[in-house]
Amino acid sequence: MDARNDNPISQDMETAPPDFALLRECLSFSTNPERLRSLRIRLLSDRQTWEKIYYACEPTRLGPALHERLSAQALIPPSPAKPGDELLLPGQVMERIETVSMARRADLARGLLSVVKVLNNAGIVPLLLKGSRALWLDRSHWRQMRDLDLLVPEPDFAEAQSALAESGFSPDPEVAERPHRHHAPPLFHEDIPAAIELHRRAGNRYAEQFFPTAEIWSLSNEVQSDGLHVRILGDGDDVWHNLVHHYFGHSGFARGLVDLKGLFEFAAACSVLEEKEFGTLRANALRCACGLATLDLWLAAATEGLGLELPASQEIETDAMKAWERMRARQDGDLQSPVRYPGYRETLQLALSKPRVDAVSAHCNRAAPRVRLAAVNKLLPKVTRNGRW
């Protein structure tokens, strides 16, 4: 089914740029009464506001998350028993988004179990990444997934591919095998509404620097359910892996952007993170100045952009907030950068600030010049002729 017809979202706003500021406001975790009052009046007074919301949430794949947040804040107008016209009202649109999403999620959950069963039967215990982990733990029901990511041990990689092929999974013939890429070409099965990605490494060459695959394996724990076995990361480590994936794995840092879907997933995870796991997240970031800069930046974005309330022990750094404000303006179309990749300079400025260099130096017992050099090296382009490091 065409993706544009699979979500009941109006196409009337396609001539205007998406209103991401409005979408962020609707996704906000803030409980400020005045904010809720102002947003409720806006949502109840103008149908065009809803058209803008539908249009903005479509490219971000945040429709289910939008339904979750608006429902939690009682911001969805009730639908009459007998609508007076054929145009769907906001409550009906949100209900249809939720129905489609939950049905697809149920299919994805069954599909994930079938993949794990095939791998387990071949003697392979995969490590579930990103959305696959959320499916296994039955969390984040609003989370949209285009693919299911499973990390398998390098020695078992070929056997894992063969086992899935024998069970009816096949690659897209148009996608070429790239043996040095961090995952194999996507595999498809007629009963699963998403691609299956078998990973050799947990992230691409940028992301791998911040959370190496070998370390991810060592930190993961084996769990089982109904006789099936997988490995998963703890909550703090999982938030860090997802953050690294969205910012460095998708090169958001280079473009000077914070991905809105990734930001919502980050904010939602941080909103329920226990203090101990928050400490794990920060300890991961403290191992390098670029990592610490990224965590500070995303915490600023989550608090200002999505109303995340942080523990008292966590402070928002002024330079990180200013960097986010520039990225927010870029995201909203209010700022045009004179260079193609403004994020290199902006991320490096944050990383090389004296407080962050000093913090990493103390945490790692490493001289400040080495911390600065490592930060610069991690942001250097990793493109080579043969695709290797």
N, C-alpha and C positions, 0 to 999 in steps of 0.2 A: 504494500500500500504506500502511496506517495506520502512522504512525511508531512507535507503541507495539509493534506486532507485527514491526517490521523489525529490532529489536534483541533478542536472547534474554536479556532481563533480567527477573528475578522481580518480581512486583507485590505480594509478600506484605508488604512493609514500608510500604505507603502510608499507614497510620494514624500512623506516627511521622515526625518531621522528619528530613530527610536528615542523615547524619553526615558533614559536610564536613571535620571535623578528621581523621577516619579516611581519607577520600579523599585529603586533602593528604599524609598520611603515606605512602600507597601511591604517590603520584605523585612523591615527593621525589627529588631528585638527590643527596642526601647519601649518602656511602659509609661513614659511621660504623659500625664493626662491631657495637657494642652496639645501635645502633638497628635494624640489619638482623636481629640475633639476636632481639630482642624482637618485632619485627613478624612474623618467620617463625614464632615460637611461636604468636603470636595467630592467624595465618592457617591454621595446621595443626591448631588445637585446637578450633575452634568454627565450625560451618557458618553460624550466624547472622551471624558477622562478614562472610561473603561476601554474604549477603543485604543487609546494610547497605551494602556497597561497591557492589553492582549498583544499588541504589536511589539512592545519592548520585550515581553517575556518569551516570545517565540524563538528568536535567534539564540537566546541564552539557555534554552531548555529548562527554564525555571517555572513552568506552569504549575506542576504539582507543589513545588515549594511555595509559590504564590498562594495557592489554595490553602496550604497548611498555615501560613502566617496570617492571612486575612481571617481565616476561621478562628484561629486562636485569639484574635483581637476583636472578634465579633464585628468585622467590617464588611461582611458580604450582605448586601440588601436582600431581604426575603423575597422569594418568588411567589406571585399570586397563584392560587389554585388553577385559575383559568386565565392565562395570558390574553391580553386584548389584541395582540398582533403576533405575527410570525417571527419577529426578531427576538432572538434569545436574550433574556435578561441576565444580568451579571451572575446571580446565584445559579442559574441554569448552566451558564457557560462553565463556571467553576466546578459544578457537579459533574459535568461531562468530562472535563479535564481530569478530575479525580477518578472517575470510572474507567476511562481509557488507561490512565497511568497504573491503577491498581491491577487491572486485568493483565496488562503487559508485565508488570512486576511479578505476578504469580507465575506467568509463563517463564520469565527469566529465572526465578527461584527453582522451578522444576528443571529447567535446562542446566543450571549450575550443578544441581545434585547429580544429573545424568553424566556430566563431564567428570565430576569428582569420582563417581563410581567407576567409569572407564579407566581413569588413571590409577585408582586404588587397585583395581583388578590386575593392572600391569605392575603392581608393586611400587607405585609412585605416589607420594604424599605431596600435593601442591601447596604453595603458600598463596593465600588469597589476597589480592591487592585491590585497593580503592573500592569501587562499587561492589565487587564480588564479596569482599569482607562484610559490607553492610547488608547484603542479601543473606549471607550465612548467619549473621547475628540478628537478623530481622530488625534492623535499625534504619533510621532515616528513610521512611516510606516515601517521602517526596523526591528522593534522589533519582534522577534520570540517568540511564546508562546506554550508550551506543554500543559498548562492547564489554565483555567480561574478561578481566585480566587475571591470569594464573601464572605464578612463577614456579618453574620446575628446575630441579638440579641440572646443571650443564651436562653431566654424564648421562642423564636420562632423557635428554631433550629429543633425540631422534626417536627413541622408543615411544615417548609420549605422543609425538606426531603420528607415528604408525598406528598406535592403539586407537586414536581418534579417527583416523582415516578408515580403519576397519569397522568403525561404528557408524559410519555414514557422514562424517564431517569432511568437508572439502573446501579448498581455498578458492578465491576468486581467480580465474585464469588470467585476468588482466593485471593482477598484482604480482610483480616479479619477486622472487626470493632474494633477500639481501642478507647474506650470512653474517655480516658484521653488525647488523642492526640489533637493538636490544630485545626485539620480539620478532617472531615469525609472521608471515602474512596471515591476515585474519582467516579463521575457519568458520564455515557456515553449516547449519543444519536446518532442515525444513521445519523442525518443531521448536526452534529457539529464535525469538525475534531480535537477536543481537549477534554480533560477531564474537568469536572466542579468540582471544589473543594469548598464545603461550609465550611467556617471557623467558629469555636467557638471563637477562639482567633486569633489575627492578626499575631502572630508568635509563634515559639516553645518556650520552657522554657528558652533558652538562650536569644533569641531576645526579648521576652516579658519584660525582665528586663530593656531594653533600650528604649522601646516605648510601654508602657502598653496598652492593648486593650481599657480599660475604657477611657484613655486619647485620643486615636485615635478617638473614638466615639465623644467625646466632642469637638474635634478640627475640625471634618468633617462638611461639609455643604451639605444640601439637594439641589439637582438640578433636573430639569426635562426637558425632550425632547420628543415631540410628545406624551404627556400624560403619559410617563413612568418616575418614580421617583427613584433616587439613591442618595447615599451620596458619596462624594469624599473629599480627603484631599487637602489643598493648596499645591502649588509647593514645597516650602521649606520642609514642613512636609513629603511630598511624597518622596522626595529625601532621607530624613533621614530614613524613613521606608524601602525603597529599600536597602539602605546601610547596615542597621542593618540586614535585611534579608539575604543579600549575604555574609556578613562577619561572623555574629554570628549564623544566622539561618542555614546556610550550613556548619558551623564549619570550614570555611577557616582560621580563626584565629588559630585554633588548629594545622592545617597542615602547617601553615606558608605560605599561598598562598593567592593571590588576584585573584579572579575569573575573567577571561578576559571578558566574556560576561557582568558580573555585572559591571566591570570597565568601559566598553564602555558605558553602560547605564548611569552610574554615570557621566562620562565625558560629554556625550551628554546633559544630563539634566543641569549640571552646566554651560555649554557653553551658555545657554540661560536664566539662572536664573537671575532675577532682584535683585538689591542690597538688597532690603527689604527682599526678600525671602532667599537670602544668609545669611542674619542676622538671620532669623528664623532657618535655618539649623545649624548655628554655636551655637545658643542658645540651641538647642536640645543637641548638642554634649557637651556643657559646663556643663551639669548637672551631669556628672560623668567623672572621669579621663580616664576610658577605652573608653568611647564614644569620648572624645576629641582626644585621641591617634588614634582612628580609622579614624576619619575625617582627621587628619593631614597625616596619612599614605596614605589614598586614594587620597588626593589632591596631594601628592608627586608622587604617581603612575600615576595619570591622567596627570600631567604636564610632567613628564619625559617619561612615557611610551606611552602617546597618544597625547602629544603636546597641552594639554589644556592651554589656556591663562587665568590667574586669574585676578580678579580686583586688583587694586593697594593696596587695604586695606588687601588683603590676602597674607600672607607670607608662604613660604615652610620651615618647620623646618628641620634642618640638621639631627637630629637623625631619623626623619621619612623618609627622603630620603635614609639614609643608610639602614634602615629596608626594604624599598621597593627594593633597589638594591639587597639585599640578597634574597628576595622573587622572584624577577625577574630572578635571576640566578637559583633559584630552579625551577621556571616555565619552563625555557628554557633547563633544564637538565644539567646545568653547575655546580650545587652545590648539593651534596648529604649530607643530615643531618644525624648525628650519632644517633639521637633519632627519634622516630616515630612522635612525635608531638612537633616540635620545636617552634611552634607559641605561645604556652602558655608563655614561657619565654620572647619571643620577644615582644609580645603585652604588657605584664606586665611591661617590662623595659620602654617602651614608656609611659605607664600610670602612673608609679610611679616617673617619672622625676619631679624634683622640680618645674619647670615652669608650668607644667600642673596641678600638685597638687595645687599650689598656685592660678592658674587661676580658677579652679573649686571651691576651698575654698572661694575665693572672690565672685564668681558668685552666689553660693548657701548659702553664710554665714554659712559655716560649717567648723569645725576645721580640720586642715590638717590630723591628725591621723585618723579621721573618713573617710576622703576622700580616704586615702590609704587602709583602711580596706574594704571599699565598693568595691574598684577596685579588690582586691584579691578575695573577696566573689563572685563577678559577674563572674569570670573566673573559679571558682571551678566546676568540673563536676556535672551535674544535673541528673545523672542516678540513679534511685531507683528501688526497686523490683517491685513496683506496677505502675511505670510510673508517679507517682505524683511528686509534688515539693519536 
